[in-house]
Amino acid sequence: MVSPAVLGLLILGLCVVLFLTNLLPLCVTGCLGCILMVLLGVVPFSTAFSGFGNSIVLLMASAMIVGIALFRTGVAQMIGRTAIRLAHGSERRFLFCSCLICAGLSMFCANTAIVATFIPIVNSVGESGGMKRRNLLLPITCATMIGGMSTLVGCTPQLTANAMLLELVGQQMGMWTLTAPAMGILVLYMTYLMLFGYRQGNRIWGDRTENSMESEESLTEDKTAGKGKKTVMCILLIGMIILYITEIIPVTQTAILTALLCLITGCCSVDDVRHKLHWETVVFLAACLGLAQSVTDGGSGELLSKGVQAVLGHITSPMAIFAIIVAFTLLLSQFITNSTAIVIAMPIGLSLCTAFGLAYMPFCVGITLAASIACCTPLAASQITMTQVAGYEFSDYVKYGVLPTLVMYTGILLFVPVCYPLVVS
């Protein structure tokens, strides 16, 4: 009799194969994985399809509606033209500046919100500036994730890690504990991106035809919108960004409220949403979240953790143990949410620290950073999944993401032990 944990791993493996081969549409494969989890008894229906009630799905859909409204009123085109002028028409310069801006903003507000805000801007640049969306959105999102992991409040995985650190060993991370190693990783990533990554992306997706990120057909400005609606849309956009940064109300509620106001004020219509929203991406994100929850609740994550403990039991080098547990977290977070990867990896890492007399903080920092840099699959993080609107194929993430992931992994191994020695003095 095969256990639910093993079945869960087999289903996940099947989904990854289907994702890579594109034998089925991504959203169909994701939903297939969810229903197999239910039919084979790995988890109940409410768990497997929990992603469809997840707030991040509502956030993404709402952000896409705001993007539609930005286009219909002409605001996105206006922002895009301004960005292009500042970049003097250089795609590489626009990419560099955008990465730094997004990384800086995401240090203090949700990186998911930053990506959601920047999607229509990238789309506008693609529409009006002749730049390739695929050359921009995924690299910018990676930089945003690095910025988001550099402070305690940048995104939720740090808070999860900090809570586990306090509960298990009685220590806590501070506001800036992650900043120094994360900034070192950002410098490495930006250097790689400008020297190699930009050209690598061009080679991967090449001259593949691009479509609008809101629709299979081009989303154009409504010439009848007039200055009034453009002004209203600018006010809504500024208000949304302020609420994202200040978090007076939760990020998802901000996105939903702004989307509703776009509809109420006529900045876009229900018909626009019906025809222009990228529904496949929304369903795919929901299915991915359900798969991740199923892997955790079905015991597959625990099965993986026991395997890692068995392998590490014969290794005594502090650096080797650190490198392996960081690599395990990084690999795990390619297929499940980063917070879930931390929940699985953190007890293993801290127990190894206790067994070998190693310092807790560097392992906590290393695991947290590793869980936040995964970008080799659209399952890795909701921010990465959101980039699907640019038309990336599943294999694009694998081909493009391996090298920057190795660069960032090297950064963790280089900078974390320097900032926080592995051995207790």
C-alpha positions as CSV (number, residue, x, y, z in Angstrom):
1,M,0.0,0.0,0.0
2,V,1.5,3.3,-1.1
3,S,1.4,6.0,1.5
4,P,-0.2,9.4,0.8
5,A,3.1,11.1,1.2
6,V,4.7,9.0,-1.6
7,L,1.6,9.5,-3.8
8,G,1.8,13.2,-3.3
9,L,5.5,13.2,-4.5
10,L,4.5,11.1,-7.5
11,I,1.7,13.4,-8.4
12,L,4.0,16.4,-8.0
13,G,6.6,14.7,-10.3
14,L,3.9,14.0,-12.9
15,C,2.8,17.7,-12.9
16,V,6.4,18.9,-13.2
17,V,6.9,16.6,-16.3
18,L,3.7,17.9,-17.9
19,F,4.6,21.5,-17.1
20,L,8.0,21.0,-18.8
21,T,6.7,19.2,-21.8
22,N,3.6,21.4,-22.4
23,L,1.5,18.4,-23.3
24,L,-1.4,20.1,-21.6
25,P,-2.2,23.8,-20.9
26,L,-0.6,24.9,-17.6
27,C,-3.9,25.6,-15.9
28,V,-5.2,22.1,-16.9
29,T,-2.1,20.4,-15.5
30,G,-2.4,22.3,-12.3
31,C,-6.0,21.4,-11.8
32,L,-5.3,17.8,-12.8
33,G,-2.7,17.6,-10.0
34,C,-5.2,19.0,-7.5
35,I,-7.9,16.5,-8.4
36,L,-5.5,13.6,-8.4
37,M,-4.5,14.6,-4.9
38,V,-8.2,14.2,-3.9
39,L,-9.0,11.1,-5.9
40,L,-6.0,9.2,-4.6
41,G,-6.6,10.1,-1.0
42,V,-3.6,12.3,-0.4
43,V,-5.6,15.3,0.9
44,P,-9.3,16.2,1.1
45,F,-10.9,18.4,-1.6
46,S,-10.9,21.5,0.6
47,T,-7.1,21.3,0.9
48,A,-6.3,20.5,-2.8
49,F,-8.4,23.3,-4.1
50,S,-7.7,25.8,-1.3
51,G,-5.8,27.9,-3.7
52,F,-9.0,29.1,-5.3
53,G,-9.9,30.8,-2.1
54,N,-6.5,32.2,-1.5
55,S,-6.1,36.0,-1.2
56,I,-3.1,36.1,-3.5
57,V,-5.4,34.9,-6.4
58,L,-7.8,37.8,-5.7
59,L,-4.8,40.1,-5.5
60,M,-3.5,39.0,-8.8
61,A,-6.9,39.2,-10.6
62,S,-7.6,42.7,-9.1
63,A,-4.1,43.9,-10.2
64,M,-4.8,42.7,-13.7
65,I,-8.1,44.7,-13.7
66,V,-6.3,47.8,-12.6
67,G,-3.8,47.1,-15.4
68,I,-6.7,47.0,-17.9
69,A,-8.0,50.3,-16.6
70,L,-4.6,51.9,-16.9
71,F,-4.5,50.9,-20.5
72,R,-8.1,51.9,-21.3
73,T,-7.6,55.4,-19.9
74,G,-4.2,55.8,-21.5
75,V,-2.3,56.2,-18.1
76,A,-0.2,53.1,-18.7
77,Q,0.9,54.4,-22.1
78,M,1.8,57.8,-20.5
79,I,3.9,56.1,-17.8
80,G,5.5,53.9,-20.4
81,R,6.5,56.8,-22.6
82,T,7.9,58.7,-19.6
83,A,9.9,55.6,-18.5
84,I,11.2,55.2,-22.1
85,R,12.3,58.8,-22.2
86,L,14.2,58.5,-18.9
87,A,15.9,55.4,-20.3
88,H,16.6,57.1,-23.5
89,G,15.1,54.2,-25.4
90,S,17.6,51.7,-24.0
91,E,16.0,48.4,-22.9
92,R,19.0,47.5,-20.8
93,R,19.1,50.9,-19.0
94,F,15.3,50.7,-18.4
95,L,15.8,47.2,-16.9
96,F,18.7,48.3,-14.7
97,C,16.8,51.3,-13.3
98,S,13.6,49.3,-12.8
99,C,15.3,46.5,-10.9
100,L,16.9,49.0,-8.5
101,I,13.7,50.9,-8.0
102,C,11.6,47.8,-7.4
103,A,14.2,46.2,-5.1
104,G,14.3,49.4,-3.0
105,L,10.5,49.7,-2.8
106,S,10.0,46.0,-1.8
107,M,12.3,46.4,1.2
108,F,9.4,48.2,3.0
109,C,6.2,46.9,1.3
110,A,4.9,43.7,-0.1
111,N,7.0,42.6,-3.1
112,T,3.9,41.0,-4.6
113,A,2.3,44.4,-4.6
114,I,5.3,45.9,-6.3
115,V,5.2,43.3,-9.0
116,A,1.5,43.8,-9.4
117,T,2.0,47.6,-9.8
118,F,4.8,47.2,-12.3
119,I,3.1,44.7,-14.6
120,P,1.0,47.3,-16.5
121,I,4.1,49.6,-16.7
122,V,6.1,46.8,-18.3
123,N,3.2,46.1,-20.6
124,S,3.0,49.8,-21.6
125,V,6.7,49.9,-22.4
126,G,6.2,46.8,-24.5
127,E,3.3,48.4,-26.3
128,S,4.7,51.8,-26.9
129,G,8.4,51.5,-26.6
130,G,9.3,48.5,-28.7
131,M,10.9,46.7,-25.8
132,K,10.3,43.0,-25.1
133,R,8.2,42.3,-22.1
134,R,9.9,38.9,-21.6
135,N,13.3,40.7,-21.3
136,L,12.0,42.9,-18.5
137,L,9.3,41.3,-16.3
138,L,11.1,38.2,-15.0
139,P,14.4,39.9,-14.2
140,I,12.6,42.8,-12.5
141,T,10.6,40.3,-10.5
142,C,13.7,38.5,-9.3
143,A,15.3,41.8,-8.2
144,T,12.0,42.7,-6.4
145,M,12.1,39.4,-4.5
146,I,15.7,40.1,-3.4
147,G,14.7,43.5,-2.1
148,G,11.7,42.0,-0.4
149,M,13.9,39.5,1.5
150,S,16.3,42.1,2.8
151,T,14.3,43.4,5.8
152,L,12.1,41.7,8.3
153,V,9.0,43.4,7.0
154,G,9.7,43.0,3.2
155,C,7.6,39.9,2.9
156,T,5.9,37.1,4.9
157,P,8.6,34.3,4.8
158,Q,10.9,36.3,7.1
159,L,8.1,36.6,9.6
160,T,7.5,32.9,9.4
161,A,11.2,32.2,9.9
162,N,11.4,34.6,12.8
163,A,8.4,33.1,14.6
164,M,9.9,29.6,14.2
165,L,13.4,30.8,15.4
166,L,11.8,32.3,18.5
167,E,9.6,29.3,19.2
168,L,12.3,26.7,18.7
169,V,15.5,28.3,20.2
170,G,14.3,31.5,21.8
171,Q,16.2,33.9,19.4
172,Q,14.9,36.6,17.1
173,M,15.9,38.4,13.9
174,G,16.0,42.1,13.9
175,M,14.7,44.5,11.3
176,W,18.1,44.6,9.5
177,T,19.4,41.1,10.2
178,L,18.9,40.0,6.6
179,T,20.0,43.3,4.9
180,A,23.8,42.9,4.6
181,P,23.8,39.4,3.0
182,A,20.7,40.3,0.8
183,M,22.4,43.4,-0.5
184,G,25.5,41.4,-1.4
185,I,23.2,39.0,-3.3
186,L,21.6,41.9,-5.1
187,V,24.9,43.2,-6.2
188,L,25.9,39.8,-7.5
189,Y,22.5,39.4,-9.3
190,M,22.6,42.8,-10.9
191,T,26.2,42.2,-12.1
192,Y,25.2,38.9,-13.6
193,L,22.0,40.4,-15.2
194,M,23.8,43.2,-16.9
195,L,26.8,41.1,-18.1
196,F,25.2,37.8,-19.0
197,G,21.5,37.5,-17.9
198,Y,20.1,40.0,-20.3
199,R,21.6,38.3,-23.4
200,Q,20.7,34.9,-22.0
201,G,17.0,35.8,-21.9
202,N,17.2,37.1,-25.5
203,R,18.6,33.7,-26.6
204,I,16.0,31.7,-24.7
205,W,12.8,33.4,-26.0
206,G,14.4,35.0,-29.0
207,D,12.0,36.5,-31.5
208,R,8.9,34.7,-30.2
209,T,5.8,36.7,-30.9
210,E,4.6,38.8,-28.0
211,N,1.0,39.5,-27.0
212,S,-0.5,42.0,-24.7
213,M,-0.1,40.9,-21.1
214,E,-3.8,41.4,-20.4
215,S,-5.1,39.6,-23.4
216,E,-4.4,37.5,-26.4
217,E,-5.4,40.5,-28.5
218,S,-3.9,43.9,-28.1
219,L,-5.4,46.1,-25.4
220,T,-5.6,49.6,-26.7
221,E,-6.4,53.0,-25.2
222,D,-10.0,54.1,-25.3
223,K,-9.8,57.4,-27.3
224,T,-13.2,58.5,-25.8
225,A,-12.0,58.3,-22.2
226,G,-10.9,61.9,-22.1
227,K,-8.8,63.8,-19.6
228,G,-11.3,63.3,-16.8
229,K,-11.0,59.5,-16.7
230,K,-7.2,59.8,-17.1
231,T,-7.1,62.1,-14.1
232,V,-9.3,59.8,-12.0
233,M,-7.2,56.8,-13.0
234,C,-4.0,58.7,-11.9
235,I,-5.6,59.4,-8.5
236,L,-6.6,55.8,-8.1
237,L,-3.1,54.6,-9.0
238,I,-1.4,57.0,-6.6
239,G,-3.9,56.1,-3.8
240,M,-3.3,52.4,-4.5
241,I,0.5,52.7,-4.2
242,I,0.2,54.8,-1.0
243,L,-2.0,52.1,0.5
244,Y,0.4,49.4,-0.6
245,I,3.3,51.2,1.1
246,T,1.5,52.2,4.3
247,E,-0.6,49.1,4.6
248,I,-3.4,51.0,6.2
249,I,-5.5,48.2,4.9
250,P,-4.2,44.8,3.8
251,V,-2.6,44.6,0.3
252,T,-5.3,42.3,-1.1
253,Q,-8.1,44.6,0.1
254,T,-6.3,47.5,-1.5
255,A,-6.1,45.8,-4.8
256,I,-9.8,44.7,-4.7
257,L,-11.0,48.2,-3.7
258,T,-9.0,49.8,-6.5
259,A,-10.3,47.3,-9.1
260,L,-13.9,48.0,-8.0
261,L,-13.3,51.8,-8.2
262,C,-11.9,51.4,-11.7
263,L,-15.2,49.7,-12.6
264,I,-17.4,52.1,-10.7
265,T,-15.8,55.2,-12.2
266,G,-15.9,53.8,-15.7
267,C,-12.1,53.6,-16.1
268,C,-12.8,50.1,-17.5
269,S,-15.9,48.1,-18.1
270,V,-17.1,44.6,-17.1
271,D,-16.9,43.6,-20.8
272,D,-13.2,44.7,-20.7
273,V,-12.6,42.4,-17.7
274,R,-14.5,39.5,-19.3
275,H,-12.6,39.7,-22.5
276,K,-9.2,41.0,-21.5
277,L,-8.4,39.3,-18.2
278,H,-5.9,36.5,-18.4
279,W,-8.1,33.9,-16.8
280,E,-5.7,31.0,-17.5
281,T,-3.0,32.6,-15.4
282,V,-5.5,33.2,-12.5
283,V,-6.6,29.5,-12.6
284,F,-2.9,28.3,-12.8
285,L,-1.9,30.4,-9.8
286,A,-4.8,29.0,-7.7
287,A,-3.9,25.4,-8.8
288,C,-0.3,25.9,-7.9
289,L,-1.2,27.1,-4.4
290,G,-3.4,24.1,-3.9
291,L,-0.7,21.7,-5.0
292,A,1.8,23.4,-2.6
293,Q,-0.7,23.0,0.3
294,S,-1.3,19.4,-0.7
295,V,2.4,18.5,-0.6
296,T,2.6,19.9,2.9
297,D,-0.6,18.5,4.4
298,G,-0.2,15.2,2.7
299,G,3.1,14.4,4.4
300,S,5.3,14.7,1.3
301,G,7.2,17.6,2.8
302,E,7.9,15.6,6.0
303,L,9.1,12.6,3.9
304,L,11.6,14.9,2.1
305,S,12.8,16.3,5.4
306,K,13.5,12.9,6.8
307,G,15.5,12.0,3.8
308,V,17.7,15.2,4.2
309,Q,18.2,14.4,7.9
310,A,19.4,10.9,7.0
311,V,21.9,12.3,4.4
312,L,23.3,15.0,6.7
313,G,23.7,12.7,9.6
314,H,27.1,11.6,8.3
315,I,28.5,15.0,7.6
316,T,30.4,17.1,10.2
317,S,31.8,20.1,8.3
318,P,29.8,23.3,9.3
319,M,30.2,24.8,5.8
320,A,29.1,21.5,4.1
321,I,26.0,21.2,6.4
322,F,25.1,24.8,5.8
323,A,25.5,24.5,2.0
324,I,23.4,21.3,1.9
325,I,20.5,22.7,4.0
326,V,20.5,25.9,2.0
327,A,20.5,23.9,-1.3
328,F,17.7,21.7,0.1
329,T,15.6,24.7,0.9
330,L,16.3,26.3,-2.5
331,L,15.3,23.1,-4.3
332,L,12.2,22.6,-2.2
333,S,11.0,26.2,-2.7
334,Q,11.0,25.7,-6.5
335,F,7.8,23.6,-6.1
336,I,6.1,24.9,-3.0
337,T,5.6,28.3,-1.5
338,N,8.6,29.9,0.2
339,S,6.9,30.1,3.6
340,T,6.1,26.3,3.4
341,A,9.7,25.6,2.4
342,I,10.8,27.5,5.5
343,V,8.4,25.5,7.7
344,I,9.9,22.3,6.4
345,A,13.6,23.2,6.4
346,M,13.9,25.4,9.5
347,P,13.4,22.6,12.1
348,I,15.9,20.5,10.3
349,G,18.5,23.2,10.2
350,L,18.1,24.3,13.8
351,S,18.2,20.6,15.0
352,L,21.4,20.2,13.1
353,C,22.8,23.3,14.8
354,T,22.0,21.8,18.2
355,A,23.5,18.4,17.3
356,F,26.8,19.8,16.0
357,G,27.1,22.9,18.2
358,L,26.6,25.4,15.4
359,A,25.2,29.0,15.6
360,Y,21.4,29.2,15.0
361,M,21.3,32.7,13.3
362,P,23.3,32.0,10.1
363,F,21.2,28.9,9.4
364,C,18.0,30.8,10.0
365,V,19.2,33.6,7.7
366,G,20.5,31.2,5.0
367,I,17.3,29.1,5.0
368,T,15.2,32.3,4.8
369,L,17.1,33.8,1.9
370,A,17.2,30.4,0.0
371,A,13.4,30.1,0.3
372,S,13.0,33.6,-1.2
373,I,15.2,33.4,-4.3
374,A,13.7,30.4,-6.1
375,C,12.8,31.3,-9.7
376,C,13.3,28.2,-11.8
377,T,9.6,27.3,-12.0
378,P,6.4,29.4,-11.8
379,L,5.5,27.3,-8.8
380,A,8.4,28.8,-6.8
381,A,6.6,31.9,-5.6
382,S,3.4,33.9,-6.3
383,Q,5.5,36.8,-7.7
384,I,7.1,34.4,-10.2
385,T,3.8,33.0,-11.1
386,M,2.4,36.5,-11.8
387,T,5.0,36.9,-14.6
388,Q,3.2,34.3,-16.6
389,V,1.2,37.2,-18.1
390,A,4.2,38.1,-20.2
391,G,3.9,34.8,-22.1
392,Y,6.7,32.8,-20.6
393,E,6.6,29.1,-21.1
394,F,7.3,26.7,-18.2
395,S,10.6,25.7,-19.8
396,D,11.6,29.4,-20.0
397,Y,11.7,29.6,-16.2
398,V,14.0,26.5,-16.0
399,K,16.3,27.6,-18.8
400,Y,16.5,31.2,-17.6
401,G,16.4,30.6,-13.8
402,V,19.1,28.1,-13.2
403,L,22.1,30.5,-13.7
404,P,20.8,33.4,-11.6
405,T,19.7,30.9,-8.9
406,L,23.2,29.5,-8.8
407,V,24.6,33.1,-8.6
408,M,22.3,33.9,-5.7
409,Y,23.0,30.6,-4.0
410,T,26.7,31.4,-4.2
411,G,26.0,34.7,-2.7
412,I,24.3,33.1,0.3
413,L,27.3,30.8,0.9
414,L,29.7,33.8,0.6
415,F,27.9,36.5,2.6
416,V,25.9,34.8,5.3
417,P,29.0,33.1,7.0
418,V,30.8,36.4,6.8
419,C,28.0,38.3,8.5
420,Y,27.1,35.5,10.9
421,P,29.9,32.9,11.7
422,L,28.6,29.4,11.6
423,V,30.5,28.1,14.6
424,V,29.6,29.4,18.1
425,S,32.6,31.4,19.4
